């Protein structure tokens, strides 16, 4: 990936204000003056007070976030003043925190300056990365891409009209995605791929092909999220051809999944997302030991909750069974309980070899069960009951 190099000031002056406080202040030639922490703590913002005495930088409106990242040491907190920043950000240092400074009615927007692929890209050197209170928009591929990052936090991040993915952690571990939103992605708004121990909570995804997707992951929890006006609301997938060959122990609890009837607008050559059936609430495809509990799922035209083999997606894609030889494609141990499903399943998409219903199972896999759900229709009409 192309690293962003700031074309802003040629001179960066870094000086220590107070060694005891370990506070870094940065000044750019194009900025009128350095931003300094006032000596009187009563004048600090609440965000600055919470990190008083820790190394940090404040990026002024009109200056470069990337230049601040380049100048920062590992473990530095970078506060960002409100404004629009026309740049992409590349982070390859541990413990970097990018924190937007909240001011009423003002936003921190990271905007594609032209042809950049990723808005914020963090490499495997960026363990402990934190991103808060920013909007990332209009990038060619991904809004926020994390690759191999451990202990990350994405909080109050908006991803708008990034072409492929909004928020995209892959090969990551021990992360939290909370109070974020994603819209306008031709693949997935909020995606977690080939990762472990990630908590996805209190987020909103709308007007994407897939609102949320958990793909080839282990120990991922999705709770208190809302997904609407996507082609598919929330997907738990096991797909072939990836480095990680299994998906298990996924928990989907107390989410609101509704009105996911947008036409699938992904490109035909893109991948499996092209075959996500419009009108899908929650799809469990090939993953094992998935718990779907206490969700409210309504007005999804095809299905409320479907539990099917990955081979179903393969058949839609025209792939032979041998294309799935590297995975065990059938869902085992799904437990679907205490969900409220209303007015799903009015019509199946053309060409799909499955009926529309609130609850759907293609008969594949073992030890799958359904209990205490509120629903009107199911296929088959009698589903295995949980003990």
Number of C-alpha atoms within 10 A of each C-alpha: 8 10 13 18 14 17 10 16 14 9 10 15 11 15 12 14 15 13 10 9 13 14 22 25 21 24 23 21 14 14 17 9 11 17 15 15 20 10 10 7 11 9 11 14 12 12 13 18 13 10 12 16 14 17 20 26 26 26 28 21 15 15 24 25 27 23 20 25 23 16 16 20 16 18 18 22 26 24 22 26 21 22 16 16 20 17 23 28 23 23 22 17 21 20 20 24 23 23 21 25 23 19 10 7 6 11 17 23 21 24 20 21 13 12 11 20 20 31 30 22 24 23 17 16 17 26 24 19 26 20 20 23 21 24 22 28 25 25 28 18 21 30 34 26 20 24 20 17 24 23 17 23 19 23 21 20 25 25 30 23 23 29 24 24 32 37 31 21 27 20 19 24 22 17 24 19 24 22 19 24 26 30 27 25 31 25 30 35 34 30 21 27 22 22 26 24 19 26 18 25 21 17 24 22 29 27 27 34 32 37 34 31 23 27 25 26 27 25 18 26 20 24 21 17 24 22 29 26 24 35 28 37 34 32 24 26 26 29 25 19 11 14 10 19 16 22 31 25 19 25 20 24 21 20 23 21 29 28 23 33 23 21 17 22 17 23 11 11 8 11 11 15 21 19 17 20 26 25 31 35 37 28 23 25 24 30 33 28 19 27 20 23 22 20 23 20 29 22 23 35 25 29 34 34 28 24 26 24 24 24 22 21 21 18 14 16 14 9 13 11 13 8 12 16 11 15 18 21 27 21 27 22 17 25 19 24 20 17 23 19 28 18 20 27 27 16 14 19 15 7 7 15 12 16 18 25 28 29 26 24 22 16 15 17 20 12 15 22 18 20 16 14 16 15 17 14 20 20 17 14 10 8 16 11 14 14 6
